[in-house]
Amino acid sequence: MTHRERVLAAIDGRSTDRIPADYYGTAEANQKYLAELGLMSDAELIARLDTDVVHVGPGPGRANFRRQKGYLKDIEDLREIRRIQEDIPSLDELIDNSPLLDARRRFPDHALLMGGPGSFFIGMCSMFGYETALMHHALRPDIVELMTGMGIDYARGVIDMLHRDTGNAVDILSFEDDYATQETLYISARAFRTFYKPAFAAVFAHAKRYGYRVQYHCCGAATELIPDFIEMGAEMLDPIQTSARGMDLATLAARFKGRICFHGGLDTQRLLPFGTPDDVRREVARLIALLGTTRAFIAPSQHFLPDIPAANLLAMYEAPRKGG
């Protein structure tokens, strides 16, 4: 199988020759591994680790548009919010999708994963500030509904433009919204189901019409919401932050194996920074034993950071991937 075929089969629950693998690190971690492994580029690192996914993104358009965080903090009039948001330039001015076609030409046999539009809760917190955004959920649900509605329209437009410009060059759209700490949820499950679940369901359905696979990123102790993620149409869950309450691999496998594809699970807080290469290899084997080689990935529980030794990185990706 090619890398791309393996990834798509795993997401769909079809048989694979081995469990797919994905690498993603911070810029500092990438530089560290390139230097220590004697490599010259991210492409060489992907080849050295024999991973199956390449993370890509569009480039900036011709419009130089930025807003400071909290710019809506003191605004409560729905008409004024709409007026301010109307100042946003068009998508063609904001986004250049040509780098995605370049990535497909450079990596014809790999699956391409791109961050998708639609960080509704994070966007609310950025635009209003955390305190004001959280209060709006309780006191001004009309503002939250307005913002999610505009967010849905924006996300659909980005997806339409992506397909118009690149066809199916990109395989996976990864949507990100974080609702959990390591112990519990930021907002109630009821608030999530009221405001955000319908919004993401609409955006996911739109993406799937073009054939994109849908990944959903939510850090932390999100176990309570995983059934909702599945009902929304998420096909992949990222990350599997095993250090968070209720997110251990055995619990997730018992409850959700076969219902959603797990993207992650190798702990970046304790195992990878402080364990031995043998510890890492054993955990890879345990992940495969629990989850199998389909609807699962060998991937970290968060981005790799520079505190993870290169020896443990290599142990993670050189461990057997066929299970058994």
N, C-alpha and C positions, 0 to 999 in steps of 0.2 A: 504494500500500500504506500502511496505517497503520504507525506505529512498531512496534506490537506484532506485526503480521503480518510485517513485515520481519525482526524479530529471530527469531521462531520459524522462519521459512523458512530463514534463514541457519544456525541451529543444526542444522536437520534436513537441510541440504544441498540444499534446493530453490532454484529461481531467485529472485533478488531484483531490485528495480529499482535498488538501489545497496547498497554495503556498509553495514551498520549501524554506529553510533558510540555510544560510552559515555564519560561523564565521571565521574570520582570523584577528589576532592581532600580534603586535610586541612581541618579547620575554619579554620585560619589561611589556607590558600590560597583557600578559598571566600570568606572575608571580603575578601581582597585583590582578587579578581576582581570581586566585587559592587561594591566601591568604585570601582575603576578603570574599569569598564564602565558605571557609573551605573545599576546594577540594584538592586532592592529585596529579592529573595528567590531562593532556590535554584531555584524554579520558573521565574523569569525567566531565570536563567542557563541552564537546560536548554533553554528556548525560543530564547535567543540563539545557542547553539551548535548547535541543531537536532539534539540527540542523541535516541537511541531508547529508552534504559533509565533507569528511576528506581530508585535504591537505597532500600530500605525496611527497616523492622524493627519487631518488636512492642514494646509498652511493658512496663514492669515491672508485675508483679502486686501484690497487697496484702501479700505477705510480704517483709519487708526482710531478705534473707538474703545474707550475705557470709562468705567465709572468707579468711584470710590465705594468701599464697603459701607453699608448702612445708609445709602443715599435716600432711601424711602422712610427712614426711621420716624420722622415727625409728620408724615403725611397719612391721613386717614380717609380722605375724600376719594371715593372710587373714580370719580371723573378726573381728578388730578393725577391719580396713578395711571389711568389710561393715557392721559395726555403726555406724561413723561415717557411712558413706554413707547409711544408713537415716534419718539425721536430716534429710536434704534435704526441704524441703516439697514438696507435690504440684505438678505442672505448672500446675494451675489457680490455685494460689496464687502461682506464680513469674512467670507470663506473662499478658499482656493482648494479645490479637490484634486488638482493635478498631482500632488505628491502621492496620493493613493494609487494612481495608475503607475507612477514610477515604482512604488513598492511592489506592486503585482508583477511588473517586469523583472525586478531584481529577485523576487522570491516566488517563482511560478509554481513551486510544489508545496509551499507552506500555506497554512490557514492564516488569514489576516484578521486581526481583531482591532476594532476601533472604538474609542469611547463615544457613546451615543448621547444625544441631547436629552435633557429631562431630569436634571437634579432638582426636583421640585421643592423638597424640604430644605436641602442645603441652599438652594437658591433663595428661598424665603429668608433664611437666617442671614445670608450674605446681604440681601437688599435692605432688610429691616433691622439687622442686628439680632443676635440670639434672643435677648430678653424680650424685645418687642415682638419678634416673630412668634415666640412661644405664647405670649399673652394673646396675640391675635387668634390663635387656635381656640382659646376659651371665650374671648370677648368679642372678636370680630370675625366670625367664620365667613362672612361675606367677602372679606379681603382675601382670605385663604382661597376661597372658591374662585375669585377673580384671577388670582395669580396662577393657580393650577390650570384654569381654562386657557389663559394666554400661553402658559407653558406647553400645553398640548398642541396648540396651533403652531407654536414655534418649532416644536420637535417634529411634527409632521412635515413642516416645510423643509427642515434640514434633511430628513430622510428622503423626501421627494427629490431634492436637489442632489443628494448623494447618488441616488439611482440614475437620475438623468445624466450626471457627469461621468459615472464610473461603472454603471451596470452592476454586475455582481462580482466586481473585483474584491470587495470586502465580504468576508464570510460571517463575521460575528459582530454585532453591536453590543457593547457593554454599557449598560445604564447604571449610574451610581447615585445612591442616596443612602445616607447613614442614619439609622434610627436607634442605635444601641450603643451603650457603654459595654465594658467587659462584664458587667453584673446585671444590667436590666435595660429597659427601653428609655430613650429620651422622652418620647411622647407615648400616650396610651395606645394600646392596640386598637381601641375604638376610634381614636383620632386618625390613625393610619388608615383604617378601613373606610372611614368617612371621606377623607380628603385625597389620599394618595393612591390607594388601591385602584379605584376607578380610572384615575388619570393614567397610571402606568398600563392598565389593561388596554386602554384605548391606543396608547403609543405602541405597545408591543404588537397589537393586532395589525397596526399600520405597517410596522417593520416587516412582519411575517408575510404580508401580501407581496412583498418583493423577494421573498425567499431568504431574508437575513435570519440567522440564528440569534437568539436573544439571551444575553447574559445579564444577571442582576447582581450588582455589588452592594452589599450591606455588611459593614464590619460589626464585630462585637456579638453580644448575646442575643441573637435574633431568632432563636429557635421557635418562639411563639408565633412568629410571622411567616415561617417557611411555608406552611400550608397556603397562606395568602399569596406568597410569591408564586407558588405553583398554579394557583387559580388565576392569577394575573396573566399567566402565559410565559413566565420565565422558564427557559430550558436549562440554564446553567446558574448555579449559585456561587458567587465569589465574594469574599474569600471564605474558607473554612477556618475561622480563627479559633483553633482548638483550645487556646488558653482561656477563652471566654466561657462564662457559665452556660452549661447545657449544650456546648458545641463540640464535645469530644466525639471522635470518629465512631466509636461503638454505638453511642446513643443515636447519632444521625443515621448510621447504617440501618439500625433496627427500625427506625421510624420512616425513613424516606428513600432508602435504596431503591433504585429503579424508577422513582417518580421525578427526579431532577438530577442533572449532572453536577457533580461536586468538583469545583475548580479550586484546588488548594488542599491544605491539610497538614503540611509539613511546618511545624511550629518555628516561627522566627524570633520568639521571645526567649525561649529556654533551650530547646533542642539544638537548633542550628548554631547559635552563638557559643553555647557552652558544652554541648555534647561531643562525643567522639565520632569519627567516621563510621565506626561499627554501630554506634547508637543510631546514626542517621540511616544506615542501610537496613537495620532492623525495623525502623519506623516505616520506611518505604514498603517493605515486605508486609507489614501489618496493614497498611492502608490498602494494598492490593487485595489482601486476604479478606478484609472487611467489605470493600466496595466493588471488587472485581476490576476488570480491565475495560469496561464500558460504562458510560455515564459517570466517569471519574477521570481526574487528571493528576499527574504528579506536578505539583506546584506549591509555592510557599503560602503560608497563612497570611502574609502581608508582603509588601515589597522587600526584597533583600536589602539589608543595610550593611555598611562597611564592617560592622562588628562580627560578621559571619565569616569564618576562615574559608579560604579557597579549598582546603582539603575537604571540608564538609559540603561545600557546593558540589565538588566533583563526586563525592560519595553519593549524594542525592540523585544525581543524574546518571551516574554510571551503574547504579544498582539495577539488578534484573527487573525488567518491566513486563514480563509475560505472565507473572504469577505462577501458581502451581506450587 
